[in-house]
Amino acid sequence: MKKTTWKGFLLVVVVLAVAIVYQNIKKGGAENCVATLQEMVDSGTYAVEVMDSNGESHVVEESRKEQLAQLIVQTVQQTEQIPDMEDIPSLSVRIFGGEPVKEVVLTVYDQKEETNFGTLLWKERTYSVQNCGQVLNYLAELGLYTQR
C-alpha cells in the first residue's frame, strides 16, 4: 500500500511540473521572442526589411532600423487571441541577423484607426500580439503605404 501511495504522489508531482513548464513556455513565447529581438538590437548586427501589402520588400535605412526595432520591443505585447484578420491589409517587419542568424517577423494588420493587432513569428511559432498601432504609424512615417 505504501509503494502505491508513493508512486501516485510521484506521478502527481511529475504531472504538475510538466503542466507548469508547459504554461510558462506558452506564456513566455512572445516575451522570449521580444528578448531575442532586444539581443539583436543590442548586438547591432541585424537588418530590417518591410514587406508591404503588395508584396514589395523595402530595406529600412540604417538610421531608422534601430528606432523601428526598439519601438517593437517597447510597445508590442502578447495577447491571448486576435480577431479574424482575413482580407485585412498588412505590413510585415522582418528583423534578422546575428551569429547564428536569428529572425523575428512582426505582421501588423492595418485596420485604419483601429489598428492594434498583429502576429509575431519566431522559431516557426506564431504569437498573437497587440499594441501595434505605433509600429504602423512609424511605418507610415517611413513612407510605406498604410490605410490611414
TAUR-V171527 format. One record per pair of residues at least 12 apart in sequence whose C-alpha atoms are under 10 Angstrom apart, sorted by sequence separation. I is the first residue (numbers start at 0). J is the second residue. D is the distance in Angstrom with one decimal. If there is no record, write none. Layout:
((I | J | D) (I | J | D))
//
This chain:
((46 | 58 | 7.9) (47 | 59 | 5.5) (48 | 60 | 9.1) (92 | 104 | 5.5) (93 | 105 | 6.6) (105 | 117 | 6.9) (106 | 118 | 5.2) (107 | 119 | 8.9) (116 | 128 | 5.8) (117 | 129 | 6.1) (135 | 147 | 9.2) (46 | 59 | 7.7) (47 | 60 | 8.1) (91 | 104 | 6.6) (92 | 105 | 5.1) (93 | 106 | 8.6) (105 | 118 | 5.7) (106 | 119 | 6.5) (115 | 128 | 8.4) (116 | 129 | 4.4) (117 | 130 | 8.3) (118 | 131 | 9.4) (46 | 60 | 8.9) (47 | 61 | 8.6) (91 | 105 | 5.5) (92 | 106 | 6.3) (104 | 118 | 8.1) (105 | 119 | 4.6) (106 | 120 | 8.1) (115 | 129 | 5.4) (116 | 130 | 6.4) (117 | 131 | 6.4) (46 | 61 | 8.1) (90 | 105 | 8.3) (91 | 106 | 4.2) (92 | 107 | 8.1) (104 | 119 | 5.7) (105 | 120 | 6.4) (114 | 129 | 9.0) (115 | 130 | 4.9) (116 | 131 | 5.7) (117 | 132 | 9.4) (45 | 61 | 9.7) (47 | 63 | 9.1) (48 | 64 | 8.7) (90 | 106 | 5.7) (91 | 107 | 6.2) (103 | 119 | 7.0) (104 | 120 | 5.0) (105 | 121 | 9.0) (114 | 130 | 8.2) (115 | 131 | 4.8) (116 | 132 | 7.7) (47 | 64 | 5.9) (89 | 106 | 6.5) (90 | 107 | 5.4) (91 | 108 | 8.8) (103 | 120 | 5.9) (104 | 121 | 6.7) (114 | 131 | 6.8) (115 | 132 | 5.1) (46 | 64 | 7.3) (47 | 65 | 8.7) (89 | 107 | 5.5) (90 | 108 | 6.7) (102 | 120 | 8.4) (103 | 121 | 5.1) (104 | 122 | 9.9) (114 | 132 | 5.2) (115 | 133 | 8.6) (45 | 64 | 8.9) (46 | 65 | 9.2) (88 | 107 | 8.6) (89 | 108 | 4.4) (90 | 109 | 7.5) (102 | 121 | 6.6) (103 | 122 | 8.0) (113 | 132 | 8.0) (114 | 133 | 9.0) (115 | 134 | 9.5) (45 | 65 | 9.3) (47 | 67 | 8.5) (87 | 107 | 9.8) (88 | 108 | 6.0) (89 | 109 | 5.4) (101 | 121 | 8.6) (102 | 122 | 7.8) (103 | 123 | 9.7) (105 | 125 | 9.5) (112 | 132 | 8.2) (114 | 134 | 9.8) (115 | 135 | 9.0) (47 | 68 | 8.1) (71 | 92 | 9.5) (87 | 108 | 6.3) (88 | 109 | 5.5) (89 | 110 | 8.7) (101 | 122 | 8.5) (102 | 123 | 9.9) (104 | 125 | 9.3) (105 | 126 | 9.5) (106 | 127 | 9.8) (107 | 128 | 9.1) (111 | 132 | 9.2) (114 | 135 | 7.8) (43 | 65 | 8.4) (46 | 68 | 9.8) (86 | 108 | 9.7) (87 | 109 | 6.5) (88 | 110 | 7.6) (105 | 127 | 9.9) (106 | 128 | 9.4) (107 | 129 | 9.1) (109 | 131 | 9.4) (110 | 132 | 9.3) (114 | 136 | 9.6) (85 | 108 | 9.5) (87 | 110 | 6.9) (88 | 111 | 9.7) (105 | 128 | 9.0) (107 | 130 | 9.7) (108 | 131 | 8.3) (109 | 132 | 8.5) (40 | 64 | 9.1) (41 | 65 | 9.3) (68 | 92 | 9.0) (84 | 108 | 7.1) (87 | 111 | 10.0) (107 | 131 | 6.3) (108 | 132 | 9.0) (111 | 135 | 9.6) (112 | 136 | 10.0) (40 | 65 | 6.7) (67 | 92 | 9.1) (68 | 93 | 9.7) (84 | 109 | 9.4) (106 | 131 | 9.1) (107 | 132 | 8.1) (110 | 135 | 10.0) (40 | 66 | 9.7) (68 | 94 | 7.7) (84 | 110 | 9.1) (91 | 117 | 9.3) (93 | 119 | 9.9) (105 | 131 | 9.2) (109 | 135 | 7.4) (67 | 94 | 9.8) (90 | 117 | 9.5) (91 | 118 | 9.2) (92 | 119 | 9.5) (93 | 120 | 9.3) (107 | 134 | 7.9) (108 | 135 | 8.5) (40 | 68 | 7.0) (41 | 69 | 9.9) (89 | 117 | 8.7) (91 | 119 | 9.5) (107 | 135 | 6.8) (39 | 68 | 9.2) (40 | 69 | 7.6) (105 | 134 | 9.6) (106 | 135 | 9.8) (64 | 94 | 8.9) (75 | 105 | 9.4) (37 | 68 | 8.0) (36 | 68 | 7.6) (37 | 69 | 7.5) (40 | 72 | 9.5) (84 | 116 | 8.9) (114 | 146 | 9.7) (36 | 69 | 8.8) (59 | 92 | 9.5) (84 | 117 | 8.9) (114 | 147 | 9.4) (37 | 71 | 9.4) (56 | 90 | 10.0) (58 | 92 | 9.7) (59 | 93 | 10.0) (71 | 105 | 8.3) (81 | 115 | 9.4) (82 | 116 | 8.2) (111 | 145 | 7.7) (112 | 146 | 8.6) (113 | 147 | 9.6) (33 | 68 | 9.8) (36 | 71 | 8.8) (37 | 72 | 6.6) (52 | 87 | 9.2) (53 | 88 | 8.8) (54 | 89 | 9.8) (55 | 90 | 9.9) (56 | 91 | 9.3) (57 | 92 | 9.5) (58 | 93 | 9.5) (59 | 94 | 10.0) (81 | 116 | 6.5) (82 | 117 | 9.8) (109 | 144 | 10.0) (110 | 145 | 9.0) (111 | 146 | 5.2) (112 | 147 | 6.6) (33 | 69 | 9.9) (36 | 72 | 7.1) (37 | 73 | 9.5) (52 | 88 | 5.6) (53 | 89 | 9.1) (54 | 90 | 8.9) (56 | 92 | 9.7) (80 | 116 | 9.3) (81 | 117 | 7.7) (109 | 145 | 6.6) (110 | 146 | 7.0) (111 | 147 | 4.7) (35 | 72 | 9.7) (51 | 88 | 8.6) (52 | 89 | 5.3) (53 | 90 | 9.0) (54 | 91 | 9.5) (56 | 93 | 9.9) (81 | 118 | 8.7) (108 | 145 | 9.7) (109 | 146 | 6.3) (110 | 147 | 8.1) (33 | 71 | 8.1) (34 | 72 | 7.9) (51 | 89 | 6.8) (52 | 90 | 5.7) (78 | 116 | 8.9) (80 | 118 | 9.9) (108 | 146 | 9.9) (109 | 147 | 8.0) (33 | 72 | 5.8) (50 | 89 | 8.7) (51 | 90 | 4.7) (52 | 91 | 8.3) (77 | 116 | 9.7) (78 | 117 | 9.6) (32 | 72 | 9.4) (33 | 73 | 8.9) (50 | 90 | 5.7) (51 | 91 | 6.6) (75 | 115 | 9.3) (76 | 116 | 9.6) (77 | 117 | 9.4) (78 | 118 | 9.6) (49 | 90 | 6.8) (50 | 91 | 5.1) (51 | 92 | 8.9) (75 | 116 | 9.0) (76 | 117 | 9.7) (77 | 118 | 8.8) (30 | 72 | 9.4) (33 | 75 | 8.5) (49 | 91 | 5.5) (50 | 92 | 6.6) (75 | 117 | 8.8) (77 | 119 | 8.8) (92 | 134 | 9.4) (33 | 76 | 9.0) (48 | 91 | 8.2) (49 | 92 | 4.5) (50 | 93 | 7.9) (75 | 118 | 9.7) (76 | 119 | 9.8) (33 | 77 | 9.8) (48 | 92 | 5.9) (49 | 93 | 6.1) (75 | 119 | 9.3) (90 | 134 | 9.9) (91 | 135 | 9.9) (30 | 75 | 9.6) (47 | 92 | 6.9) (48 | 93 | 5.1) (49 | 94 | 8.8) (81 | 126 | 9.7) (82 | 127 | 9.8) (90 | 135 | 8.0) (29 | 75 | 9.3) (30 | 76 | 7.9) (47 | 93 | 5.7) (48 | 94 | 6.5) (80 | 126 | 8.8) (81 | 127 | 6.2) (89 | 135 | 9.4) (92 | 138 | 9.2) (29 | 76 | 7.6) (30 | 77 | 7.5) (46 | 93 | 8.1) (47 | 94 | 4.6) (48 | 95 | 8.5) (79 | 126 | 8.5) (80 | 127 | 5.9) (81 | 128 | 7.5) (29 | 77 | 5.9) (46 | 94 | 5.7) (47 | 95 | 6.7) (78 | 126 | 8.0) (79 | 127 | 6.5) (80 | 128 | 8.0) (81 | 129 | 8.0) (90 | 138 | 8.5) (28 | 77 | 8.6) (29 | 78 | 9.1) (45 | 94 | 6.7) (46 | 95 | 5.6) (47 | 96 | 9.0) (77 | 126 | 6.9) (78 | 127 | 5.6) (79 | 128 | 7.9) (80 | 129 | 9.3) (27 | 77 | 9.0) (45 | 95 | 5.3) (46 | 96 | 6.2) (76 | 126 | 9.8) (77 | 127 | 5.9) (78 | 128 | 5.1) (79 | 129 | 9.5) (26 | 77 | 8.4) (44 | 95 | 8.6) (45 | 96 | 4.1) (46 | 97 | 9.3) (76 | 127 | 8.5) (77 | 128 | 4.2) (78 | 129 | 6.1) (26 | 78 | 9.5) (44 | 96 | 5.9) (45 | 97 | 6.1) (75 | 127 | 9.9) (76 | 128 | 5.3) (77 | 129 | 6.2) (78 | 130 | 9.5) (26 | 79 | 9.1) (43 | 96 | 8.9) (44 | 97 | 5.5) (45 | 98 | 9.7) (75 | 128 | 6.3) (76 | 129 | 5.4) (77 | 130 | 8.9) (90 | 143 | 8.8) (40 | 94 | 9.3) (42 | 96 | 9.4) (43 | 97 | 8.3) (44 | 98 | 8.6) (74 | 128 | 9.9) (75 | 129 | 5.8) (76 | 130 | 6.4) (90 | 144 | 8.8) (39 | 94 | 8.5) (40 | 95 | 9.9) (42 | 97 | 7.5) (45 | 100 | 8.9) (47 | 102 | 9.9) (49 | 104 | 9.4) (51 | 106 | 9.9) (74 | 129 | 8.5) (75 | 130 | 5.2) (76 | 131 | 8.5) (89 | 144 | 9.9) (90 | 145 | 8.2) (39 | 95 | 7.9) (40 | 96 | 9.5) (42 | 98 | 9.9) (44 | 100 | 9.8) (45 | 101 | 8.9) (46 | 102 | 9.7) (47 | 103 | 9.8) (48 | 104 | 9.4) (49 | 105 | 9.4) (50 | 106 | 9.1) (52 | 108 | 9.6) (74 | 130 | 6.0) (75 | 131 | 5.9) (89 | 145 | 8.3) (39 | 96 | 7.1) (40 | 97 | 9.5) (45 | 102 | 9.2) (47 | 104 | 9.7) (49 | 106 | 9.5) (52 | 109 | 9.3) (73 | 130 | 9.8) (74 | 131 | 7.1) (75 | 132 | 9.1) (88 | 145 | 8.3) (89 | 146 | 9.4) (36 | 94 | 7.8) (39 | 97 | 6.4) (74 | 132 | 9.0) (75 | 133 | 9.0) (88 | 146 | 8.0) (36 | 95 | 8.7) (38 | 97 | 9.1) (39 | 98 | 9.6) (71 | 130 | 9.2) (74 | 133 | 7.6) (75 | 134 | 8.5) (87 | 146 | 10.0) (36 | 96 | 9.9) (71 | 131 | 7.8) (74 | 134 | 8.1) (39 | 100 | 9.7) (70 | 131 | 9.4) (39 | 101 | 8.1) (71 | 133 | 8.6) (39 | 102 | 9.2) (70 | 133 | 7.6) (71 | 134 | 6.5) (39 | 103 | 9.8) (70 | 134 | 6.5) (36 | 101 | 8.6) (69 | 134 | 9.9) (35 | 101 | 8.1) (36 | 102 | 8.3) (67 | 133 | 9.7) (68 | 134 | 9.2) (35 | 102 | 8.9) (36 | 103 | 6.9) (67 | 134 | 7.2) (70 | 137 | 8.6) (35 | 103 | 8.2) (36 | 104 | 9.8) (67 | 135 | 9.9) (32 | 102 | 9.4) (33 | 103 | 8.5) (67 | 137 | 7.2) (32 | 103 | 7.2) (66 | 137 | 9.1) (67 | 138 | 8.2) (32 | 104 | 9.7) (63 | 137 | 9.8) (67 | 141 | 9.9) (63 | 141 | 8.4) (59 | 138 | 9.7) (60 | 141 | 9.5) (59 | 141 | 8.4) (36 | 121 | 9.8) (33 | 119 | 9.0) (35 | 121 | 9.3) (57 | 143 | 8.6) (32 | 119 | 7.9) (51 | 138 | 9.8) (32 | 120 | 8.3) (33 | 121 | 9.4) (29 | 118 | 9.5) (32 | 121 | 6.3) (49 | 138 | 8.6) (29 | 119 | 7.2) (31 | 121 | 9.2) (32 | 122 | 8.6) (28 | 119 | 9.7) (29 | 120 | 8.8) (52 | 143 | 9.7) (53 | 144 | 9.4) (29 | 121 | 8.3) (32 | 124 | 9.8) (51 | 143 | 7.2) (52 | 144 | 8.2) (28 | 121 | 8.7) (50 | 143 | 9.2) (51 | 144 | 7.2) (52 | 145 | 8.6) (28 | 122 | 9.9) (32 | 126 | 9.2) (49 | 143 | 8.7) (51 | 145 | 8.5) (29 | 124 | 9.4) (28 | 124 | 8.5) (29 | 125 | 8.5) (30 | 126 | 9.8) (28 | 125 | 8.9) (29 | 126 | 6.0) (28 | 126 | 7.3) (29 | 127 | 8.2) (29 | 128 | 8.0) (26 | 126 | 9.7) (25 | 126 | 9.5))
//
